[in-house]
């Protein structure tokens, strides 16, 4: 798998998690887990962007 494809996948997963965070009726635990995923996926995406340069 190429770096650009990995970045694209991380960005897409980040978008999905962001959309899930906008849902109502999430428990604090669910919200915390989703925010954790967003943080990790953002770090992966940023790391792949810097690695590519």
PDB file as gemmi writes it, atoms N, CA and C in Angstrom:
CRYST1    1.000    1.000    1.000  90.00  90.00  90.00 P 1                      
ATOM      1  N   UNK A   1       0.846  -1.176   0.000  1.00  0.00           N  
ATOM      2  CA  UNK A   1       0.000   0.000   0.000  1.00  0.00           C  
ATOM      3  C   UNK A   1       0.896   1.245   0.000  1.00  0.00           C  
ATOM      4  N   UNK A   2       0.561   2.197  -0.821  1.00  0.00           N  
ATOM      5  CA  UNK A   2       1.347   3.415  -0.905  1.00  0.00           C  
ATOM      6  C   UNK A   2       0.933   4.401   0.175  1.00  0.00           C  
ATOM      7  N   UNK A   3       1.824   5.338   0.469  1.00  0.00           N  
ATOM      8  CA  UNK A   3       1.577   6.333   1.514  1.00  0.00           C  
ATOM      9  C   UNK A   3       0.328   7.164   1.208  1.00  0.00           C  
ATOM     10  N   UNK A   4       0.148   7.534  -0.057  1.00  0.00           N  
ATOM     11  CA  UNK A   4      -1.018   8.350  -0.407  1.00  0.00           C  
ATOM     12  C   UNK A   4      -2.319   7.588  -0.153  1.00  0.00           C  
ATOM     13  N   UNK A   5      -2.303   6.284  -0.423  1.00  0.00           N  
ATOM     14  CA  UNK A   5      -3.499   5.483  -0.184  1.00  0.00           C  
ATOM     15  C   UNK A   5      -3.768   5.364   1.318  1.00  0.00           C  
ATOM     16  N   UNK A   6      -2.723   5.183   2.108  1.00  0.00           N  
ATOM     17  CA  UNK A   6      -2.878   5.127   3.562  1.00  0.00           C  
ATOM     18  C   UNK A   6      -3.429   6.443   4.097  1.00  0.00           C  
ATOM     19  N   UNK A   7      -2.917   7.557   3.583  1.00  0.00           N  
ATOM     20  CA  UNK A   7      -3.395   8.874   4.020  1.00  0.00           C  
ATOM     21  C   UNK A   7      -4.862   9.058   3.642  1.00  0.00           C  
ATOM     22  N   UNK A   8      -5.226   8.621   2.445  1.00  0.00           N  
ATOM     23  CA  UNK A   8      -6.612   8.735   1.984  1.00  0.00           C  
ATOM     24  C   UNK A   8      -7.542   7.927   2.891  1.00  0.00           C  
ATOM     25  N   UNK A   9      -7.122   6.723   3.252  1.00  0.00           N  
ATOM     26  CA  UNK A   9      -7.934   5.883   4.141  1.00  0.00           C  
ATOM     27  C   UNK A   9      -8.059   6.525   5.516  1.00  0.00           C  
ATOM     28  N   UNK A  10      -6.949   7.025   6.067  1.00  0.00           N  
ATOM     29  CA  UNK A  10      -6.986   7.679   7.380  1.00  0.00           C  
ATOM     30  C   UNK A  10      -7.902   8.901   7.349  1.00  0.00           C  
ATOM     31  N   UNK A  11      -7.822   9.683   6.276  1.00  0.00           N  
ATOM     32  CA  UNK A  11      -8.672  10.870   6.150  1.00  0.00           C  
ATOM     33  C   UNK A  11     -10.149  10.487   6.072  1.00  0.00           C  
ATOM     34  N   UNK A  12     -10.454   9.428   5.315  1.00  0.00           N  
ATOM     35  CA  UNK A  12     -11.852   8.989   5.177  1.00  0.00           C  
ATOM     36  C   UNK A  12     -12.390   8.489   6.518  1.00  0.00           C  
ATOM     37  N   UNK A  13     -11.597   7.684   7.235  1.00  0.00           N  
ATOM     38  CA  UNK A  13     -12.020   7.202   8.553  1.00  0.00           C  
ATOM     39  C   UNK A  13     -12.217   8.364   9.515  1.00  0.00           C  
ATOM     40  N   UNK A  14     -11.346   9.359   9.422  1.00  0.00           N  
ATOM     41  CA  UNK A  14     -11.456  10.549  10.259  1.00  0.00           C  
ATOM     42  C   UNK A  14     -12.772  11.274   9.971  1.00  0.00           C  
ATOM     43  N   UNK A  15     -13.119  11.391   8.697  1.00  0.00           N  
ATOM     44  CA  UNK A  15     -14.383  12.035   8.311  1.00  0.00           C  
ATOM     45  C   UNK A  15     -15.581  11.277   8.882  1.00  0.00           C  
ATOM     46  N   UNK A  16     -15.536   9.944   8.790  1.00  0.00           N  
ATOM     47  CA  UNK A  16     -16.640   9.122   9.293  1.00  0.00           C  
ATOM     48  C   UNK A  16     -16.778   9.302  10.807  1.00  0.00           C  
ATOM     49  N   UNK A  17     -15.661   9.261  11.522  1.00  0.00           N  
ATOM     50  CA  UNK A  17     -15.709   9.454  12.979  1.00  0.00           C  
ATOM     51  C   UNK A  17     -16.234  10.838  13.325  1.00  0.00           C  
ATOM     52  N   UNK A  18     -15.825  11.849  12.554  1.00  0.00           N  
ATOM     53  CA  UNK A  18     -16.322  13.203  12.772  1.00  0.00           C  
ATOM     54  C   UNK A  18     -17.831  13.283  12.589  1.00  0.00           C  
ATOM     55  N   UNK A  19     -18.338  12.597  11.558  1.00  0.00           N  
ATOM     56  CA  UNK A  19     -19.783  12.572  11.342  1.00  0.00           C  
ATOM     57  C   UNK A  19     -20.491  11.873  12.497  1.00  0.00           C  
ATOM     58  N   UNK A  20     -19.931  10.783  12.976  1.00  0.00           N  
ATOM     59  CA  UNK A  20     -20.528  10.067  14.104  1.00  0.00           C  
ATOM     60  C   UNK A  20     -20.560  10.943  15.358  1.00  0.00           C  
ATOM     61  N   UNK A  21     -19.532  11.767  15.543  1.00  0.00           N  
ATOM     62  CA  UNK A  21     -19.494  12.660  16.700  1.00  0.00           C  
ATOM     63  C   UNK A  21     -20.630  13.675  16.669  1.00  0.00           C  
ATOM     64  N   UNK A  22     -21.121  13.988  15.481  1.00  0.00           N  
ATOM     65  CA  UNK A  22     -22.188  14.984  15.374  1.00  0.00           C  
ATOM     66  C   UNK A  22     -23.564  14.391  15.715  1.00  0.00           C  
ATOM     67  N   UNK A  23     -23.640  13.073  15.864  1.00  0.00           N  
ATOM     68  CA  UNK A  23     -24.914  12.442  16.212  1.00  0.00           C  
ATOM     69  C   UNK A  23     -25.316  12.790  17.634  1.00  0.00           C  
ATOM     70  N   UNK A  24     -26.606  12.885  17.814  1.00  0.00           N  
ATOM     71  CA  UNK A  24     -27.119  13.103  19.163  1.00  0.00           C  
ATOM     72  C   UNK A  24     -27.260  11.745  19.849  1.00  0.00           C  
ATOM     73  N   UNK A  25     -27.470  11.780  21.130  1.00  0.00           N  
ATOM     74  CA  UNK A  25     -27.702  10.570  21.918  1.00  0.00           C  
ATOM     75  C   UNK A  25     -26.473   9.683  22.098  1.00  0.00           C  
ATOM     76  N   UNK A  26     -25.274  10.241  21.925  1.00  0.00           N  
ATOM     77  CA  UNK A  26     -24.071   9.470  22.225  1.00  0.00           C  
ATOM     78  C   UNK A  26     -23.788   9.580  23.719  1.00  0.00           C  
ATOM     79  N   UNK A  27     -23.366   8.488  24.301  1.00  0.00           N  
ATOM     80  CA  UNK A  27     -22.965   8.557  25.705  1.00  0.00           C  
ATOM     81  C   UNK A  27     -21.596   9.236  25.773  1.00  0.00           C  
ATOM     82  N   UNK A  28     -21.217   9.664  26.964  1.00  0.00           N  
ATOM     83  CA  UNK A  28     -19.902  10.298  27.117  1.00  0.00           C  
ATOM     84  C   UNK A  28     -18.794   9.335  26.727  1.00  0.00           C  
ATOM     85  N   UNK A  29     -18.980   8.061  27.046  1.00  0.00           N  
ATOM     86  CA  UNK A  29     -17.976   7.056  26.699  1.00  0.00           C  
ATOM     87  C   UNK A  29     -17.827   6.898  25.199  1.00  0.00           C  
ATOM     88  N   UNK A  30     -18.956   6.833  24.506  1.00  0.00           N  
ATOM     89  CA  UNK A  30     -18.916   6.710  23.046  1.00  0.00           C  
ATOM     90  C   UNK A  30     -18.269   7.935  22.418  1.00  0.00           C  
ATOM     91  N   UNK A  31     -18.625   9.093  22.931  1.00  0.00           N  
ATOM     92  CA  UNK A  31     -18.056  10.341  22.421  1.00  0.00           C  
ATOM     93  C   UNK A  31     -16.543  10.377  22.645  1.00  0.00           C  
ATOM     94  N   UNK A  32     -16.113   9.935  23.818  1.00  0.00           N  
ATOM     95  CA  UNK A  32     -14.684   9.913  24.132  1.00  0.00           C  
ATOM     96  C   UNK A  32     -13.906   8.968  23.230  1.00  0.00           C  
ATOM     97  N   UNK A  33     -14.478   7.793  22.968  1.00  0.00           N  
ATOM     98  CA  UNK A  33     -13.815   6.823  22.086  1.00  0.00           C  
ATOM     99  C   UNK A  33     -13.709   7.383  20.669  1.00  0.00           C  
ATOM    100  N   UNK A  34     -14.802   7.949  20.166  1.00  0.00           N  
ATOM    101  CA  UNK A  34     -14.772   8.528  18.816  1.00  0.00           C  
ATOM    102  C   UNK A  34     -13.769   9.671  18.725  1.00  0.00           C  
ATOM    103  N   UNK A  35     -13.710  10.518  19.758  1.00  0.00           N  
ATOM    104  CA  UNK A  35     -12.746  11.620  19.744  1.00  0.00           C  
ATOM    105  C   UNK A  35     -11.328  11.082  19.752  1.00  0.00           C  
ATOM    106  N   UNK A  36     -11.109   9.985  20.474  1.00  0.00           N  
ATOM    107  CA  UNK A  36      -9.796   9.342  20.469  1.00  0.00           C  
ATOM    108  C   UNK A  36      -9.420   8.858  19.081  1.00  0.00           C  
ATOM    109  N   UNK A  37     -10.386   8.250  18.383  1.00  0.00           N  
ATOM    110  CA  UNK A  37     -10.128   7.808  17.012  1.00  0.00           C  
ATOM    111  C   UNK A  37      -9.778   8.994  16.121  1.00  0.00           C  
ATOM    112  N   UNK A  38     -10.528  10.083  16.251  1.00  0.00           N  
ATOM    113  CA  UNK A  38     -10.261  11.281  15.448  1.00  0.00           C  
ATOM    114  C   UNK A  38      -8.841  11.780  15.724  1.00  0.00           C  
ATOM    115  N   UNK A  39      -8.452  11.835  16.981  1.00  0.00           N  
ATOM    116  CA  UNK A  39      -7.110  12.314  17.328  1.00  0.00           C  
ATOM    117  C   UNK A  39      -6.027  11.428  16.722  1.00  0.00           C  
ATOM    118  N   UNK A  40      -6.192  10.109  16.829  1.00  0.00           N  
ATOM    119  CA  UNK A  40      -5.199   9.172  16.295  1.00  0.00           C  
ATOM    120  C   UNK A  40      -5.151   9.252  14.771  1.00  0.00           C  
ATOM    121  N   UNK A  41      -6.301   9.267  14.131  1.00  0.00           N  
ATOM    122  CA  UNK A  41      -6.334   9.324  12.667  1.00  0.00           C  
ATOM    123  C   UNK A  41      -5.766  10.636  12.142  1.00  0.00           C  
ATOM    124  N   UNK A  42      -6.007  11.725  12.855  1.00  0.00           N  
ATOM    125  CA  UNK A  42      -5.423  13.007  12.462  1.00  0.00           C  
ATOM    126  C   UNK A  42      -3.901  12.944  12.563  1.00  0.00           C  
ATOM    127  N   UNK A  43      -3.394  12.359  13.635  1.00  0.00           N  
ATOM    128  CA  UNK A  43      -1.942  12.233  13.809  1.00  0.00           C  
ATOM    129  C   UNK A  43      -1.334  11.360  12.704  1.00  0.00           C  
ATOM    130  N   UNK A  44      -2.019  10.266  12.360  1.00  0.00           N  
ATOM    131  CA  UNK A  44      -1.528   9.398  11.282  1.00  0.00           C  
ATOM    132  C   UNK A  44      -1.490  10.160   9.972  1.00  0.00           C  
ATOM    133  N   UNK A  45      -2.563  10.860   9.652  1.00  0.00           N  
ATOM    134  CA  UNK A  45      -2.640  11.609   8.402  1.00  0.00           C  
ATOM    135  C   UNK A  45      -1.552  12.681   8.328  1.00  0.00           C  
ATOM    136  N   UNK A  46      -1.368  13.418   9.424  1.00  0.00           N  
ATOM    137  CA  UNK A  46      -0.337  14.458   9.450  1.00  0.00           C  
ATOM    138  C   UNK A  46       1.055  13.839   9.339  1.00  0.00           C  
ATOM    139  N   UNK A  47       1.263  12.708   9.996  1.00  0.00           N  
ATOM    140  CA  UNK A  47       2.559  12.030   9.922  1.00  0.00           C  
ATOM    141  C   UNK A  47       2.858  11.554   8.508  1.00  0.00           C  
ATOM    142  N   UNK A  48       1.855  11.012   7.836  1.00  0.00           N  
ATOM    143  CA  UNK A  48       2.063  10.550   6.458  1.00  0.00           C  
ATOM    144  C   UNK A  48       2.319  11.720   5.516  1.00  0.00           C  
ATOM    145  N   UNK A  49       1.672  12.851   5.777  1.00  0.00           N  
ATOM    146  CA  UNK A  49       1.906  14.042   4.951  1.00  0.00           C  
ATOM    147  C   UNK A  49       3.345  14.510   5.106  1.00  0.00           C  
ATOM    148  N   UNK A  50       3.839  14.558   6.332  1.00  0.00           N  
ATOM    149  CA  UNK A  50       5.225  14.983   6.575  1.00  0.00           C  
ATOM    150  C   UNK A  50       6.210  13.968   6.035  1.00  0.00           C  
ATOM    151  N   UNK A  51       5.906  12.686   6.141  1.00  0.00           N  
ATOM    152  CA  UNK A  51       6.785  11.635   5.639  1.00  0.00           C  
ATOM    153  C   UNK A  51       6.949  11.714   4.129  1.00  0.00           C  
ATOM    154  N   UNK A  52       5.859  12.059   3.459  1.00  0.00           N  
ATOM    155  CA  UNK A  52       5.850  12.134   1.999  1.00  0.00           C  
ATOM    156  C   UNK A  52       6.706  13.286   1.499  1.00  0.00           C  
ATOM    157  N   UNK A  53       6.805  14.364   2.260  1.00  0.00           N  
ATOM    158  CA  UNK A  53       7.537  15.567   1.820  1.00  0.00           C  
ATOM    159  C   UNK A  53       9.018  15.383   1.874  1.00  0.00           C  
TER     160      UNK A  53                                                      
END                                                                             
